[in-house]
Amino acid sequence: MTPGQFFILKFDFSSINRSPNVDAADQFLKDNLTASIMTFYETYSRYLGGDVDKLLKNINYTNPNISLLNCTKLVRNVISKAKESREEQLAGIRGVSNSLLSY
């Protein structure tokens, strides 16, 4: 992968509370995934429309996999529009890549 070609969505599972309570563990995981997507929007907001509050409305707090689908769809649309208009700022961006951090 060539640097600068992808937006990076980082997931850090090391901070998740590994509760023996399945419901609590599920909520910790959902909260962690949601926080990662929020950080992604905050990091790349200037490329994705500029309005962080509007981007955060794409987040489904009870179902982070929907949030991830919304996020990747938004990135695809932004890249597609940038290619159509030959926008220099996103000329080299190919997509979104995830970065799994675990310790």
C-alpha positions in Angstrom: 0.0 0.0 0.0 1.4 3.3 -1.0 1.3 6.0 1.7 -1.3 8.7 1.1 -3.6 6.6 -1.0 -6.1 5.7 1.8 -8.0 7.2 4.7 -7.1 5.1 7.7 -9.8 3.9 10.1 -8.1 2.6 13.3 -9.6 0.1 15.7 -7.9 -0.5 19.0 -9.4 -3.4 20.8 -6.9 -3.3 23.6 -9.0 -0.7 25.5 -12.1 -2.8 25.6 -13.3 -4.0 29.0 -13.4 -7.8 28.8 -16.4 -8.2 31.1 -17.6 -11.7 31.8 -21.1 -10.2 31.4 -21.9 -10.8 27.8 -24.3 -7.7 27.5 -21.7 -5.4 29.1 -18.9 -6.8 26.9 -21.1 -6.3 23.8 -21.8 -2.6 24.8 -18.1 -2.0 25.5 -17.3 -3.3 22.0 -20.0 -1.2 20.4 -18.8 1.9 22.2 -15.2 1.3 21.1 -16.2 0.8 17.5 -18.4 3.9 17.5 -15.5 6.0 19.1 -13.2 4.8 16.3 -15.6 5.9 13.6 -16.2 9.2 15.3 -12.4 9.8 15.4 -12.2 8.9 11.7 -14.8 11.6 10.9 -13.1 14.1 13.1 -9.7 13.4 11.4 -10.9 13.5 7.8 -13.8 15.9 8.1 -12.1 18.5 5.8 -12.0 15.9 3.0 -15.5 14.5 3.7 -17.5 17.7 3.6 -16.0 19.8 6.4 -19.0 19.7 8.8 -18.1 17.2 11.6 -21.5 17.5 13.2 -23.2 16.5 10.0 -20.8 13.6 9.5 -21.4 12.4 13.1 -25.1 12.1 12.1 -24.1 9.0 10.0 -23.3 7.2 13.3 -25.8 4.5 14.5 -24.9 4.2 18.2 -26.7 0.9 18.7 -25.4 -0.8 15.6 -21.8 0.2 14.7 -21.7 -2.1 11.7 -24.3 0.2 10.1 -22.1 3.1 11.0 -19.1 1.4 9.3 -21.2 0.8 6.2 -22.3 4.5 6.2 -18.7 5.6 6.6 -17.4 3.5 3.7 -20.3 4.5 1.5 -19.6 8.2 2.2 -15.9 7.8 1.4 -16.7 6.0 -1.8 -19.1 8.8 -2.8 -16.6 11.6 -1.9 -13.8 9.9 -3.9 -16.1 9.3 -6.9 -17.2 13.0 -7.0 -13.6 14.1 -6.6 -12.5 12.0 -9.6 -15.4 13.3 -11.7 -14.5 16.9 -10.9 -10.8 16.2 -11.1 -10.3 17.6 -7.6 -6.6 17.8 -6.8 -6.9 17.4 -3.1 -8.2 13.8 -3.3 -6.6 12.8 -6.6 -4.4 10.1 -5.1 -7.0 8.7 -2.6 -8.1 5.2 -3.5 -10.4 4.4 -0.5 -10.5 3.6 3.2 -8.4 1.0 4.9 -8.8 -0.3 8.4 -5.9 -0.5 10.8 -6.4 -3.1 13.5 -4.4 -2.3 16.6 -4.3 -5.0 19.2 -1.8 -5.5 22.0 
